[in-house]
Amino acid sequence: MNYLHWFIPFACLIAFFIWYFGKTFINFFPLKTKIQKKAAWSTLAIFSTITILFRTPVTGFLIYFTFFHLIYDFLLFCTNHLKKEKKFLRKLNLHEILIISLALLITCYGIINTQNPVITTYTVHTEKKITTPIKIGFISDIHLGTPYINHQLETLKTIINNQNYDVFILGGDILDEWSTPKDHENLLTILSNIKTKYGLYYIEGNHDPLTTESKTFYEKANVTILEDEAILINNQFYLIGRKDRINKDAQSLSTLTKELNEEYPIILLEHRPTIKSELENSIIDISLSGHTHGGQIWPANYFLEYGHYQYKNKDAIVSSGYGEWGVPIRTAHHSEIITVWLQN
């Protein structure tokens, strides 16, 4: 997969931070000579580029500093009676102190939040006959290679083994473009020591599409790969693993389910949230997905899917993921492992 398409948005983001952050602080610390100004802009350009490309928490601070400053500037622009206040505030630098403090506090919260994963539990009732309640574990979006996440792999193994899941699903974007061979070795060790009743299952994500190499990797860890196929678990329920939509040859739900026995619960595993209309018109009972990170960076969470949705008699569950991507902080929702109890 070619990740060069990330260059343009990253370049635009860097340029925006340099311009906005720079103009604000150069006004905050007035520079008199051209040499001083050029040196300041050059320093900011290097600082912003390193901060973003190396995915440091400082990126979070830049995001929130810019976000709150944009709100402040917008209010000044729209409200005429704030013109005098603008002059007064700039003289005392009160608004900068408030904005910097808010940005720092939220960034610190985001760092702490991403390092303290939780278990989010959902109970789904089915009219289909099952002999005992089924306990399903689901995790997505680890993005192994992101700062902090390596330290949480041992915690992940402990949590999963303590939960005694019937099945555990790796819901895509477990690895990504920044994962190193050492990251792969660490994950292989962790996965090989996870214990469940009926095994571990994997579906691909948009950052870790299946390759011959990755298939071999998961097979070594005794993880069953589901690639546009269905499997009947212990004559009790189906798991359907769907290819990521980036694949043009990904099969439709009607094709994947046409030979399944509808007397059993049918659980769809799909990295990106299943399209509502497609789910409603299928025989799927439950859809499990991730991809959205629950928004990850507030207030993006108001615009992306997360949680438990019910469409007619269908249940869709979207996880916020275990790790993070791009910025190593999480200020919207928690890093999580999903537990689904399927029962009558």
C-alpha positions in Angstrom: 0.0 0.0 0.0 1.3 3.4 -1.0 1.3 5.9 1.9 2.6 8.8 -0.1 -1.0 10.2 -0.2 -0.5 11.2 3.5 2.2 13.7 2.4 -0.2 16.4 1.2 -2.4 16.5 4.3 0.7 16.4 6.6 2.4 19.1 4.6 -0.7 21.3 4.8 -1.0 20.7 8.5 2.6 21.6 9.1 2.3 24.7 7.0 -0.8 25.8 8.9 0.8 25.3 12.3 3.9 27.2 11.2 1.8 30.1 10.0 -0.8 30.3 12.8 1.5 29.4 15.7 4.2 31.6 14.3 2.2 34.8 13.7 0.7 34.5 17.2 4.0 34.1 19.0 5.9 36.6 16.9 3.2 39.1 18.0 3.5 37.8 21.5 7.3 38.4 21.5 7.8 41.3 19.1 11.0 40.9 16.9 12.5 44.1 15.6 15.0 43.0 12.9 14.5 40.9 9.8 17.2 38.5 10.9 15.4 37.9 14.2 12.1 37.3 12.3 13.7 34.9 9.8 15.4 33.0 12.6 12.1 32.8 14.5 10.2 31.5 11.5 12.9 29.0 10.6 13.0 27.7 14.2 9.2 27.3 14.2 9.2 25.6 10.8 11.8 23.0 12.0 10.1 22.6 15.4 6.6 22.0 13.9 7.9 19.6 11.3 9.8 17.5 13.8 6.9 17.6 16.3 4.3 16.3 13.7 6.5 13.8 11.8 7.8 12.2 14.9 4.3 12.1 16.4 5.1 13.7 19.7 2.4 14.8 22.2 3.4 18.4 21.5 1.4 18.0 18.3 -1.7 17.8 20.5 -0.7 21.0 22.2 -0.3 22.7 18.8 -3.7 21.4 17.7 -5.5 22.7 20.7 -3.6 26.0 20.9 -4.6 26.7 17.3 -8.2 25.5 17.8 -8.8 27.7 20.8 -7.0 30.6 19.2 -9.2 30.3 16.1 -12.3 30.5 18.3 -10.9 33.6 20.1 -10.0 35.3 16.8 -13.4 34.4 15.3 -15.2 36.0 18.3 -13.1 39.1 17.9 -13.9 39.3 14.2 -17.6 38.8 14.7 -18.2 40.9 17.8 -17.6 44.6 17.3 -17.7 45.5 20.9 -14.7 43.3 21.6 -12.3 45.6 19.7 -11.4 47.5 22.8 -11.1 44.3 24.7 -8.8 42.9 22.1 -6.4 45.8 22.7 -6.7 45.4 26.4 -6.2 41.6 26.4 -3.2 41.8 24.1 -1.6 44.4 26.3 -1.9 42.1 29.3 -1.5 38.8 27.4 -4.3 37.3 29.4 -5.9 35.5 26.5 -2.6 33.8 25.5 -2.1 32.6 29.0 -5.6 31.1 29.1 -5.3 29.5 25.7 -1.9 28.0 26.5 -3.1 26.7 29.8 -6.2 25.0 28.3 -4.1 23.5 25.5 -1.6 22.1 28.0 -4.2 20.7 30.3 -6.1 18.9 27.5 -2.9 17.5 26.1 -1.8 16.1 29.4 -5.2 14.5 29.9 -4.9 13.0 26.4 -1.5 11.4 27.3 -2.9 9.9 30.5 -6.1 8.7 28.9 -4.4 6.9 26.0 -2.2 4.9 28.5 -5.2 3.6 30.6 -7.3 1.3 28.5 -10.7 0.2 29.6 -13.1 -2.7 28.9 -16.4 -1.6 27.3 -19.1 -4.2 27.7 -22.2 -4.6 25.6 -25.0 -7.1 26.0 -26.8 -8.2 22.8 -29.9 -10.3 23.0 -30.8 -12.8 20.2 -34.0 -14.8 19.6 -31.9 -17.4 17.9 -31.2 -20.4 20.1 -27.8 -20.6 21.7 -26.9 -23.2 24.4 -25.0 -20.8 26.6 -24.2 -17.0 26.6 -21.3 -16.3 24.2 -18.5 -14.0 25.3 -16.8 -12.2 22.4 -13.7 -10.0 22.7 -12.9 -7.4 20.0 -10.0 -5.0 19.6 -9.0 -2.8 16.7 -6.7 0.0 15.8 -3.7 -0.8 17.9 -1.4 0.8 15.3 1.6 -0.9 16.7 4.6 1.4 16.3 2.9 4.5 17.7 4.5 5.9 20.8 3.5 4.4 24.1 1.6 1.4 22.6 4.5 -1.1 22.9 4.3 -0.6 26.7 0.7 -1.6 26.7 1.0 -4.9 24.9 1.7 -6.9 28.1 -1.3 -5.2 29.7 -3.4 -6.2 26.7 -2.4 -9.9 27.1 -3.2 -9.9 30.8 -6.6 -8.3 30.3 -7.6 -10.7 27.5 -6.5 -13.8 29.4 -8.3 -12.7 32.6 -11.6 -12.2 30.7 -11.9 -15.9 29.5 -13.3 -15.0 26.1 -14.9 -17.6 23.9 -13.4 -15.9 20.9 -11.2 -12.9 20.4 -11.1 -10.8 17.3 -8.4 -8.5 16.0 -10.4 -6.0 14.0 -7.8 -4.4 11.7 -5.1 -1.8 11.9 -3.2 -3.9 14.4 -0.1 -2.9 12.5 0.5 0.1 10.4 3.1 1.8 8.2 5.3 2.7 11.2 5.5 -0.8 12.6 9.0 -2.2 12.8 10.3 -5.8 12.7 10.8 -5.5 16.5 7.2 -4.4 16.9 6.1 -7.5 14.9 8.2 -9.8 17.2 6.7 -8.3 20.3 3.2 -8.7 19.0 3.9 -12.3 17.9 5.0 -13.1 21.4 1.9 -11.5 22.9 -0.6 -13.2 20.5 1.0 -16.6 21.0 0.3 -16.4 24.7 -3.3 -15.3 24.5 -5.8 -18.0 25.5 -9.4 -18.2 24.4 -11.9 -21.1 24.2 -12.3 -21.1 20.4 -9.3 -19.1 19.2 -8.2 -15.7 17.8 -9.4 -14.3 14.5 -8.1 -11.5 12.4 -9.5 -9.2 9.7 -7.5 -6.6 7.8 -7.7 -2.9 8.1 -6.9 0.0 5.8 -3.4 0.4 7.4 -2.5 -3.3 7.5 -3.9 -4.9 4.3 -3.2 -8.6 4.1 0.0 -9.7 2.3 1.8 -13.0 2.0 4.1 -11.8 4.8 1.4 -10.7 7.2 -0.5 -14.0 6.6 2.6 -16.0 7.6 3.0 -13.7 10.6 -0.5 -14.4 12.0 -0.4 -18.1 11.2 2.7 -18.3 13.4 0.7 -16.8 16.2 -2.1 -19.3 15.7 -4.5 -16.6 14.6 -7.2 -17.5 12.0 -7.4 -15.1 9.2 -10.9 -14.4 7.8 -10.7 -12.9 4.4 -14.1 -12.6 2.8 -15.2 -15.8 4.4 -17.5 -17.2 7.1 -16.8 -19.8 9.7 -19.1 -21.7 12.0 -17.8 -21.7 15.6 -18.7 -24.8 17.7 -22.0 -25.2 15.9 -23.3 -22.1 17.7 -22.6 -19.0 15.7 -21.0 -17.7 12.6 -18.1 -15.3 12.2 -17.8 -13.5 8.9 -14.5 -11.7 8.2 -14.8 -9.1 5.5 -12.0 -7.5 3.4 -11.4 -3.8 3.9 -13.3 -1.7 1.4 -10.0 -0.5 -0.1 -10.1 -3.9 -2.0 -12.1 -3.6 -5.2 -12.7 -7.3 -5.1 -14.3 -7.3 -1.6 -17.5 -9.4 -1.7 -21.0 -8.1 -0.9 -22.8 -9.2 2.2 -25.4 -11.1 0.2 -22.6 -13.1 -1.4 -20.9 -13.8 1.9 -24.1 -14.9 3.6 -26.0 -16.7 0.9 -25.1 -20.2 2.0 -25.3 -19.6 5.8 -27.9 -21.2 8.1 -30.0 -18.4 9.5 -30.8 -20.4 12.6 -27.4 -19.5 14.0 -26.4 -16.0 15.1 -24.4 -14.3 12.3 -21.6 -11.9 13.4 -20.0 -9.7 10.8 -16.4 -8.5 11.4 -15.5 -5.4 9.3 -12.8 -2.9 10.0 -14.8 0.2 8.9 -18.3 0.6 10.3 -20.9 -1.3 8.2 -23.1 0.8 6.0 -26.5 1.1 7.6 -28.6 0.3 4.5 -26.4 -2.7 3.7 -26.7 -4.0 7.3 -30.5 -3.6 7.4 -31.0 -5.5 4.2 -28.8 -8.4 5.2 -29.2 -11.5 7.5 -26.4 -10.2 9.8 -27.3 -10.1 13.5 -24.3 -8.2 14.8 -21.7 -6.0 13.2 -18.3 -5.3 15.0 -16.0 -2.7 13.6 -13.5 0.1 14.5 -11.6 2.5 12.3 -13.1 5.8 13.6 -11.0 5.8 16.8 -14.1 7.3 18.4 -12.9 10.6 17.1 -9.7 10.4 19.2 -9.2 14.1 19.2 -12.0 16.2 20.7 -14.3 17.6 19.2 -13.9 15.1 16.2 -15.9 12.6 18.2 -19.1 14.5 17.5 -18.7 13.7 13.8 -17.6 10.1 13.8 -19.4 6.8 14.6 -18.8 5.2 18.0 -20.7 2.9 20.3 -23.8 0.7 20.0 -26.3 1.3 17.3 -29.5 -0.6 16.6 -30.9 -0.7 13.1 -34.3 -2.5 13.1 -33.3 -5.9 14.5 -29.6 -5.4 13.8 -26.9 -4.5 16.3 -23.8 -2.5 15.2 -20.9 -1.9 17.6 -18.1 0.5 16.7 -15.0 0.5 18.9 -12.8 3.5 19.6 -9.8 1.3 19.3 -6.9 0.4 21.6 -4.2 2.7 20.3 -4.1 5.9 18.4 -2.8 7.2 15.1 -0.9 10.3 14.1 -1.0 12.1 17.5 -0.1 9.9 20.5 -2.9 11.4 22.7 -6.6 10.6 23.1 -9.0 13.3 24.3 -12.2 11.7 23.0 -13.3 8.4 24.5 -11.0 5.8 26.0 -8.5 3.3 24.6 -10.7 0.2 24.8 -11.2 -3.5 24.4 -14.8 -4.4 23.5 -16.6 -7.3 25.3 -19.9 -8.5 23.7 -22.2 -10.9 25.6 -24.5 -12.6 23.2 -27.4 -14.2 25.0 -31.1 -15.1 24.8 
